[in-house]
Amino acid sequence: MLIGEVSRRCGVSARMLRHYDRLGLVKPTGRTSGGYREYSADDIRRLFHVESLRTLGLSLNEAKRALDEPDFAPADLVGDLIRHTRQRIAAEEELLGKLERVDAASPAEWEDVLRIVGLLRALESESAARRQQAILSQSENSSLPVEALVEAILSEDDPNVAGALQWSLARVAGRGLADLANGLDAEEVDVRRRATAAIAEIQTPEATVQLRRTLDDSDATVRGNAALALGSRGSVDSIPALIEMVVEGRRDVEAAEVLGLLTTVSPSADDIVEVMQDKLDNADDSPTRLRITQALAEIPGTAAQRALDRLTHDGDRTIASTAAAIVNTQDRGRRQIGDGR
């Protein structure tokens, strides 16, 4: 069979067949009187073997070794091909992910595409300063790859970069909230903490709903971050967690301030004081009792005043003096208001 017919039947170009001949990969058995290559049935069979090996990813040299060396062991080579193929697939999937993120940002111009690609590359940088700068440099009207920002924030260790990412996500009016909410269910506590902190910056009703479900989280930091955010939004659901923070000394000053704020938006002051009084009566260490005493200063109303008045006679001198100082300060403030000053 001449080279032209081989090419037509086998789907291999004549140029490639000549290249195979030069490499000694598939050499025609004979030549015609005119010098044309003439392929036998065995040559065609070898050609099919070569093409089959190439479909597995073997190079031409590797295919030649596989066919010509009797002691050639294919296992190692196939193993290498599997590893290289997996690496190639991973690289292709990474590229696909980037393309999808660029597409999701709906770029209008090539300049937008280049800016988004630059941001994605910067987010992969080992330099925290570069990551932070790339995020903060996005203009207010820029299209943002929200999915990439969410992925970054759930894995970001640097607090400054995390803050920049939170700011960036807060600008897009709740987009990415569903992906952030998935982070609330992560097994890794650090991921749940990052997700909670990011959702706390999103001022939408949907974000508030997601924060409420973290009040039962097993991690105190997650509960505390959610409680502070919810309390600042007027959610009385946060009160038990806020009181817990005061009692345990976790951001207790902030928690007390938010408890005071909640009494201005709901008739809960007496209930809060009752619970805090119970915690104080059952606490057996001075630091805890002192934190509760100080927190009562943030609660308006007569119930808190009566509790503080009682504490001025407490057997613990530190508690008594602290309560007395709070009462005196509050009395001066009321007198100044009464005097019109």
URLINSUL-V927446 format. One line per field, one symbol per residue. phi: phi as a letter, one per 20 degrees, with the letter a starting at -180 (. if undefined). Layout:
BEGIN
phi = ???
END
This chain:
BEGIN
phi = .ffffgfffemdfffffffffffmecdffbcffenefcdefffffffffgfffffenfffffffffedegefdfgfffffffffffffffffffffffffffffflfecffffffffffffffeffefffffffffefffeffdfggfffgfffceeffffgfffffffffelnfnffffffffdfffffffffffffffeeecgffffffgfefdffefffffffffffffeneffeggfffgfffemdlfffffffgffffedbfdgffffffffffffefdcfgfffffgffffeefofffffffffffdffeffffffffffffffffffffffeme
END
